[in-house]
């Protein structure tokens, strides 16, 4: 697909695969570059994300690719699928974009694409979005998430000021999935191995048991929606953490692909907010 003409706020970028690396059995790094990234930029936030576009098989798309034409001319089931991924790193000098993919075998779209990506392959995406970076003046930082949040947690650790206290909890399947993370002097990193357990249970338990350091916390909690909901309630209701000190959201939901999760995420969030408000009032 050739890239669409520039549209304010909707610009597509074309990334060319430069190299790939297997970071862990279920994590693949893909580094993109090429002239299609000439107008891309990131760096303000550590949770920057992009929306990757995956064309449907056997569908002819307009050339140059134009998403507005696609929406106007093709039925919904023929639109490209999108998958959201965190910007692990952006090098403005070399214009290289690094994205880490959780890989679960041949199921899904993005994981298999990353596993089979070879130098010269191309992919269209838009973005970046983002809203969070560790607050320099925070008393301490809480970072918690599963594999899907690991790239953003790693990027955040690179921006936590040296000497600032940080409590970091990362849940993965087992010890083979651990990665070397940047570790500021004040950071304590705990890896949680779920084995056959349910995603997020160990994270919820670890944060609930945490003896909070003194000072105002700035927290980043992302991953599977079920445990994120439980931790949001804990932090907001039981710990009394104000919303403006939290970056907290479900990246995905067990039993749903991204299309299914995104279609119902607004209703899910509304219900979470209503339950939270009732608990705070009670």
C-alpha positions in Angstrom: 0.0 0.0 0.0 1.3 3.4 -0.9 0.9 6.0 1.9 -2.0 8.4 1.8 -1.5 12.1 1.3 -0.9 14.1 4.5 -3.9 14.9 6.6 -3.7 16.9 9.7 -3.8 14.6 12.7 -4.2 11.5 10.5 -0.8 11.2 8.7 0.3 7.8 7.9 3.9 6.7 8.0 5.6 3.9 6.1 8.2 2.0 8.1 10.8 -0.3 6.5 12.1 -3.2 8.6 15.8 -2.7 9.2 16.4 -5.6 11.6 14.7 -7.8 14.2 15.8 -9.4 17.4 14.3 -12.1 19.7 14.5 -10.5 23.2 12.8 -13.5 24.9 10.8 -16.5 23.8 7.7 -14.4 23.6 9.0 -11.0 22.8 10.3 -9.8 19.4 11.9 -6.5 18.6 11.5 -4.9 15.2 13.4 -1.8 14.2 11.9 0.3 11.5 13.5 3.1 9.4 13.6 4.4 5.9 12.4 7.6 4.1 8.8 6.9 5.1 9.7 8.0 8.7 10.8 11.5 7.6 7.8 13.2 9.2 7.6 10.9 12.2 8.5 12.2 15.7 8.2 11.1 19.3 9.8 11.7 22.6 7.5 13.8 24.8 5.9 10.7 26.4 7.2 7.3 27.5 3.9 5.6 26.6 3.9 6.8 22.9 2.0 4.4 20.7 1.4 3.8 17.0 -1.5 2.1 15.2 -0.2 -0.5 12.7 -2.3 -1.2 9.7 -2.7 -4.8 8.4 -4.4 -5.1 5.0 -7.1 -7.8 4.6 -6.1 -10.6 2.3 -7.3 -10.3 -1.3 -8.7 -6.8 -0.9 -7.6 -4.1 -3.4 -7.0 -0.8 -1.7 -6.8 2.6 -3.4 -3.4 3.8 -4.5 -2.1 5.9 -3.0 -3.6 4.5 0.1 -6.2 6.8 1.6 -8.1 5.6 4.7 -10.9 8.1 4.1 -11.5 6.5 0.7 -11.3 3.1 2.2 -14.0 4.0 4.7 -16.2 5.6 2.0 -15.8 2.9 -0.7 -15.3 -0.4 1.0 -17.5 -2.4 3.5 -16.3 -2.4 7.1 -15.1 -6.0 6.9 -12.6 -5.0 4.2 -11.0 -2.2 6.1 -7.4 -2.9 7.3 -7.1 -4.2 10.8 -5.3 -2.0 13.3 -3.1 -3.1 16.2 -1.8 -0.7 18.8 1.9 -0.9 19.9 4.1 1.1 22.2 7.0 3.0 20.9 9.9 1.3 22.8 12.4 3.8 21.4 12.7 6.6 18.8 16.1 7.8 17.7 15.6 11.2 16.0 19.2 11.2 14.7 19.1 7.9 12.9 15.3 8.1 12.4 14.9 4.5 13.8 11.7 3.4 15.5 11.8 0.4 17.8 8.7 -1.6 18.6 8.6 -4.7 20.8 5.9 -7.3 20.0 4.5 -9.9 22.4 4.5 -13.1 20.3 2.1 -16.1 21.0 2.8 -18.2 18.0 0.8 -18.2 14.8 -2.4 -16.7 16.2 -3.2 -13.0 15.7 -1.8 -10.5 13.3 1.0 -8.4 14.7 2.9 -11.2 16.5 3.2 -13.4 13.4 4.0 -10.4 11.3 6.9 -9.5 13.6 8.1 -13.1 13.7 8.3 -13.3 9.9 9.5 -9.7 9.3 12.6 -9.4 7.2 14.8 -6.4 6.3 13.0 -4.5 3.5 9.5 -5.4 4.5 7.2 -2.4 4.9 4.3 -1.5 7.2 2.0 1.5 7.4 1.0 3.1 10.7 -0.2 6.3 12.2 0.6 8.1 15.4 2.1 8.6 17.7 -0.3 9.1 20.6 0.6 9.1 24.2 0.0 11.0 27.5 2.4 9.7 30.2 5.9 10.3 31.3 7.3 10.0 34.8 6.8 13.3 36.7 10.3 14.7 37.7 8.9 16.2 40.9 7.0 13.1 42.1 7.8 11.7 45.5 8.1 8.2 44.1 7.0 6.2 41.1 4.9 3.0 40.8 5.1 1.1 37.5 3.1 -2.1 37.2 2.1 -4.2 34.2 2.2 -7.4 32.2 4.1 -8.2 29.0 2.0 -5.8 27.0 3.1 -2.9 29.2 6.8 -3.9 29.4 8.0 -1.7 26.6 6.4 1.4 28.1 7.7 0.5 31.6 11.2 0.1 30.2 10.9 3.5 28.4 9.6 5.1 31.6 12.5 3.8 33.7 14.9 5.5 31.3 13.2 8.8 32.3 12.9 8.3 36.1 15.4 10.8 37.6 18.5 9.2 39.2 17.9 8.8 42.9 14.1 9.0 42.7 12.3 6.1 44.3 10.6 3.7 41.9 8.8 0.4 42.7 8.4 -1.7 39.6 6.4 -4.9 39.2 6.4 -6.8 35.9 4.4 -10.0 35.5 5.6 -12.5 32.8 5.0 -16.2 32.2 8.3 -17.3 33.7 12.0 -16.4 34.3 12.9 -17.0 30.7 10.8 -13.9 29.7 12.7 -11.5 31.9 14.7 -8.7 30.2 17.4 -6.4 31.3 15.8 -3.1 32.2 17.3 0.3 32.8 17.6 0.7 36.5 17.9 4.1 38.1 19.6 4.2 41.4 16.4 4.4 43.4 14.5 1.7 41.4 13.5 -1.7 42.8 12.4 -4.1 40.1 10.4 -7.2 40.9 9.7 -9.8 38.3 6.6 -11.9 38.9 6.3 -15.4 37.3 2.6 -16.4 36.8 3.2 -19.9 35.4 -0.2 -21.4 34.8 -1.9 -18.7 36.9 -4.3 -16.0 35.7 -2.8 -12.9 34.2 -2.5 -10.1 36.7 -3.3 -12.0 39.9 0.3 -11.7 41.1 0.5 -8.0 40.2 -2.7 -7.2 42.2 -1.3 -9.0 45.2 2.1 -7.4 45.0 0.7 -3.8 44.8 -1.8 -4.5 47.5 1.0 -5.7 49.8 3.4 -2.8 48.9 4.4 -0.6 51.8 4.1 2.8 50.0 7.1 5.1 50.3 6.6 8.5 51.7 5.6 11.3 49.3 3.2 11.7 46.4 3.1 8.8 44.0 3.0 9.0 40.2 1.7 5.7 39.0 1.7 3.8 35.6 -0.5 0.7 35.6 -1.4 -0.9 32.3 -2.0 -4.4 30.8 -5.0 -6.8 30.9 -8.2 -5.0 31.7 -9.3 -7.3 34.5 -6.3 -6.7 36.8 -6.1 -3.0 35.8 -9.6 -2.6 37.0 -8.8 -4.3 40.3 -5.7 -2.2 40.8 -7.5 1.0 39.9 -10.0 0.4 42.6 -7.3 -0.4 45.1 -5.3 2.7 44.3 -8.2 5.1 44.1 -10.5 3.7 46.8 -8.2 2.0 49.3 -5.1 4.1 48.9 -6.8 7.4 48.0 -4.5 8.2 45.0 -6.0 11.1 42.9 -6.7 10.5 39.3 -4.2 13.1 38.2 -1.4 11.0 39.7 -2.4 7.9 37.7 -1.9 6.7 34.2 -4.1 3.5 34.3 -5.8 1.7 31.4 -6.5 -1.7 30.0 -4.3 -2.4 26.9 -6.2 -5.6 26.2 -8.9 -7.8 27.6 -8.7 -11.6 28.1 -10.8 -13.4 25.5 -11.0 -10.6 23.0 -8.8 -9.4 20.1 -8.1 -5.7 19.8 -11.1 -5.0 17.5 -13.4 -6.6 20.0 -11.8 -4.9 23.0 -11.8 -1.4 21.4 -15.4 -1.7 20.4 -16.5 -2.2 24.0 -13.7 -0.3 25.9 -15.7 2.9 26.3 -18.6 1.1 28.0 -16.1 -0.9 30.2 -14.4 2.3 31.3 -17.7 4.0 32.0 -18.8 1.1 34.2 -15.5 1.1 36.1 -15.8 4.9 36.7 -19.4 4.5 38.0 -18.4 1.7 40.4 -15.4 3.7 41.6 -17.5 6.8 42.2 -20.0 4.7 44.2 -17.3 3.2 46.3 -15.7 6.6 47.0 -19.0 8.1 48.0 -19.8 5.1 50.2 
